């Protein structure tokens, strides 16, 4: 290491306190994180691209500094889904520091990685006070049955009003309207479970019937409409 002449001529003064970094909560313990391998935790975060035309929700499960599990969910431009596919291959097995300094293809995913790094490095993870953290596979449970992202998609115009297209329950197939043409309920299909049933040999019509449900007062509707075609 090279020192400037000014530093070389200085008198050496002993350093007093050597208390190390402040401990952070990690998986039910207080840890003085000094190395990358001291970092553990499961957490979620959202990132966005520079023109703010899309966003990524990223879930990471980090054990001893290594990303053991990654869930990448995107919304926005269509290219983001392919970026997410590549990022999923890149993330697993890297340390959080490597991942922070790796091109994750999409700007929104890179920003999400930055936000998650801050959460994990400062002990603000979801598992900060959960003893032992969560097992690998916990991130996948976020998707629930059918392993499908929970998305909300609504469309509205001043001239024709709102259209519910996708809710937490599933893909909306019908809107129930009252006598004033106000929405009072909807019919939906749980696409994930339906596709699983079909894959197991259940007839498509039967699977569709079993995975169709309603919400609200659609039984009282004066009329129903298809939100995509009417």
N, C-alpha and C positions, 0 to 999 in steps of 0.2 A: 504494500500500500504506500502511495506517495503522499508526503506531507509538505505543505508549503513552508518556506523558511520562517514565516511568522509563527506557525504552530510549533515548529521544531524548537524555537527559542523560548517557548512558554514554560513556566514552572508547572510541574505536575501536582495537581490537587486531587486528593482522594474523593471518590464518589460515596455519598452516605447511604441513602435508602436503596435497598435492593429487593423491593417487595413484589416485583413481577407484574404481569397484567392483572387487571381486575377479573375475578372469576365470573363466568357466564353460566346460566342454567342450560344444561344439555341432558336430555333424556333422564331426568330425575336426579342429576348430580350437578355440583358446582365445579366447573373446570377452568383452570388457568390455561387458555389456549395459546401455545407457543409455536406449535408446528401445525402444518396442514392436517396431519393425522389426528390431531386433537379435536377436530371438528366433526360433530355428528348431529343429525336431526332430520326430521321430515317437515317440509314446508311448501307452501304454494305462493305463487306470485304472478303478477300480470305485467307484460311488456307491450310496447307499441312501436310501430315503425316511425321513421322521421316525418313522413307526410301524414301520419296518423290515419292511414287508410285500412289498418288491420291491427289485430291484437293477438297475443298469445298468453294463455294461462299455462304455466309450467309448474309441475309438481316434482320435487326431487326427494329421494330418500338417501341420505348420506350416512355412511358408517365408516368411522375412522378416516375421514377425509375423502373416501372414495364414493362416487355416485353409483349406488347399487341398483337404483330404480328411477326411471324417468317417465313421466306422463306429459305428453305435449298435445295441447288442444289449441286450435287456431280458429279465428274468424276474420274474414276480410277478403283480400284478393284470392283468387283461386289458386295461384301459385304457392300460397302459404302451406297448403296441405302437403305438397311435395317437399317443401322446405322442412316441414315437421318430420316427414319420413326420414330425411337425411339426418336431421338433428337427433332423432331417436337412436340412430346407429352411432352417432358421434359421442353422445353424452355418457352412456353406460360404460363404467370402467375407468373413467377419467377422475382425477382429483378435482375438487371444486375450483382450485386455482387454475388447473389446466383448462377446465371448461370455461372459466371466466375469460381466458385469453385465447379461445378457439373461435374461429368463424363458424357460427351455428346456422349459416346459410341465409336466414331471414333476420332483418334488423329487429323485428318484434321479439323474436326468440332470444336474440342477443341481449336485448334490454331486460327481458324477463329473467335471464340468467344473472344479470347484474343485480337486479332487485333481490333475487333469492340469495345471492352471495352475501349481500348486506344483512339480510335477516338471519342467516345461519351463523355468520361470523360474529354477530352481536348477540347471539343467544335468544333471538326472537322467533324461534321455530315453533311449529304447532306442538312438537313433542318436548318442549323445554322442561316441563315438569312431569313427564310421563316416564316412570322408571323403566329403563331398558329400551325406551323408544317404541317404534312400531316395526313389525317384521317386514321384510321385502315382500311386496304384494299388496301392502296397505294402500298404496297410491291407486292401484287398479280398482279398489273397492269404491273409490270416489265415483266411478261410473255407474255403480249399481247393477241391477239385473239387466242382462242384455249387453253389458259393456258398451254403452253408447253415451256420448257426452250429453249432459243436460243443457239444452239450448232453448232460448226463447226467441221466436221470430214473429214479429208483428208488422203488418203493413197498413198504412192509412193514407187516404187522400181527403182533402176538404170536400170534394164533390161527392164521394161515395162512402166515406166513413172508414172504420177500422176493419181489418181482417186478421184474425188469429190464425197463424200458420203452424207454429210449433210451440208447445208448452212443455213444462217439466214432465207432465204425464205422457206426452208422446206427440205424434204427428196428427194435427187436427184435420178431420175429414168433413165435419159439419158444424155450422154455427146455428144456434137456436135463437130466433128473434121473437120478441113479443109483438103485441098489436101496434106498438109505436115504432117497430123496427129496431128496437134496442136489443143488444146481445144479453141473453139471460143464461146461457150455457153453451156447451160444445161437446161434440163427440170426438174421440181420439183413438188412435191405434198405437200400441206399444210395439214399435218396429223391431227393437232388439229381441225381446222374447218371442215375437212372431217368427222371425227368421231362424231362431234357435229351434223352435218347434218344427218348422218345415224341414230343417236339416236333419232332424231326428225321425223324419218319415211321416209327420202329420200332414194331411191334405191341406193345401193352401187355404181353401175356403173355411175349413174347420179352424185352422190356426188364426185366421183373420177374425173369425167370430169370437174365439176365446180371448183374443188380445184387444178387443174393442171395448171401450168403456165410455162413460159420460161424466160430465162435471156440471154442477149448477142445476138449473130448472129446465133443462132441455125438453123434458117430458111435457112441460106446460107451454112449449113454444107454439106460437101461432103459425110459424113456418120455419123451415130450415133451409140453409143455403150452403153450397160448396164454396169455401172461402177463396179457392183458387180459380174458379171458373164462373162464378156468379157475382 
